[in-house]
Amino acid sequence: MSKDALHHLANLEEVFSRLSDLLRDGGKILFFEHIGESPIAAAIKRYANRYLHPKIQRRYPHVEIPEVLQRGSPLEDVGRDEVLLLAGKYFHILRLVRELMLYHELEFPIYYAFGKRLRFTRVLTWLIRWLIEKPLLFIQKPDYAIIFGEKLGAK
């Protein structure tokens, strides 16, 4: 299983080859990966966070963010365009779900901005998912993929 890691790696061909070697026949993989850049989703997140972050800052004490966390990854999207291509080369893809993940990325800011009201957060993120995110997938590429597969050559 891998979550948000593969797109940071420069030599994905070698990584997928080694992962395939590690799995025995019938072995399964699960990847959650960043595979694209959605300008519309990014704009929605920026707009929402401009509203949500000041509410969070008023509600909770200020905490200094360490510099190492502010820098981000030096190889942020280096292998992004190869993930799906190589996953299909080394694994039989049993299920592929393409997502924008707006609901996921806005869930925590909404939760904390509105005083940790769980039901409110769940309703709002459900609305974001079904009224904004899913229709957007018809007009643009996804940001993320959830890939479930099996080692090639498995019976």
N, C-alpha and C positions, 0 to 999 in steps of 0.2 A: 504494500500500500504506500502511496506517496501523495502528499498534499502540498500543492503550491511550491514544489521544489525543482522539478525538471526544467522548467523554462529558465532557471538560473544557470544551467550547466552548458558549457561551451562545446563539449564533445558528446552529444547525445547518442550518436551512432554507437560509440563504445559502451555507454551506459546501458542502452537497450540490449546490446549484445550480451553484456554481463548479467543483466537481470534475467534474460532468457536462459542463460547457462545455469543460473542459480535455481530456477524453477524445475521441478521434475515434471514429467508428462502429466497433463491434467491439472497442473498448477495454475492458479488464478492470479490476476493482477487487478488492482484498483488504483486509478490515478484521478486526482482532482487537479486540473491544470489550467493555467492562464494561457489561452491560445489566440487572443485577439485584442484589438483596441477599439472600443465603441465610443465614438465622439459624443453621441447622443446620451448614452448611459453616463459617461464622464461628466457631461454638462449637468445632468439631473443630480448626480452625487454632489458636485460642487455647489449647486444652488441649494440643495437640502442642507448640506453641512454649513453653509453661510447662515442659515436660520437656526440649525440645531446646536452648533458649537457654542455660540454665545449663551444659550440657555443652560448648557452643561456647565460652562465656566462660572455662571452666576450661582448655580446650585451646589457645586462641589469645590473644595479648596484647590488652588493652583499647585501643580506638581511640575517640577523641572523635568524635561525629557532629556535623557542622556544624549550626548552628541552622536554616539554610535548608532542610535536608533533614528536620529534625524537624517543621517546620510543615506540610508537605504542601501540596497544591494548594488555593488559596482557592475554586476552582470544581470541587471534586472530582467530583461527580455531577450537575452542572447539566443536562446534556443526555442523561443515561442513558436516560430513558424514551422519547426520541424517536429514538434511533439506528435501531432496526429499522423503525419506521414510515417514516422518511424514506429509508432505504436502499431500501425497496421502492417508494417513490414515484419515485425518480430512476434506479434501476438494476434490471435484470432479475436476480433472485437465482437463480444457477445452483446454488448449494450453500449451505446454512445448517447449521452444527453448533452445537448448544447444549451448553455445558459448565459444570461447577463448578470445574474446574482445581485441585482439592485436590492431586492428584499433582504438578502443576507448582509450586504455591506452597510445598509442603513438601519438594520435591526438594533444594534447596540447604541448608536447615537440617539435613536428614537426612544429607546428604553430609558436611558439616563437623562435625556432632555425633559421627559415628562414624568419624572419622579418615580421611576422603577415600577410603572403600572404595566404589569405583564399582559393582561387581557387587551388593553388599549394597544400595546405594541404589536401583539399578534394579529389583531384585526387590521391595523394599519399596514403591516408588512404583507398580509394576505392580499389586501387591496392593491398595494404596489406591485406585487407579483402578477396578479391576474389582470389588472386594468392598465398597467403601464409596461411591465417587463415582457410578458408573453406577446402582446400585440407588436412591440418593437422588434421582436425576433423575425417578423415577417418582412421587415424592410431593411434590416442590417445584420451584419455578422455577429456571432456571439463573442463574449469575452472569455468564457470558461467552458471547459468540457469535463464531464465526468465519464471516465472510460473504464469499462469493466471487460476484461478479456481473459483469454486462456493461452497458454504456451502453444505456438504453432507446432504441428506434428503430433499433438495430443489426440487421443482417440476418444 
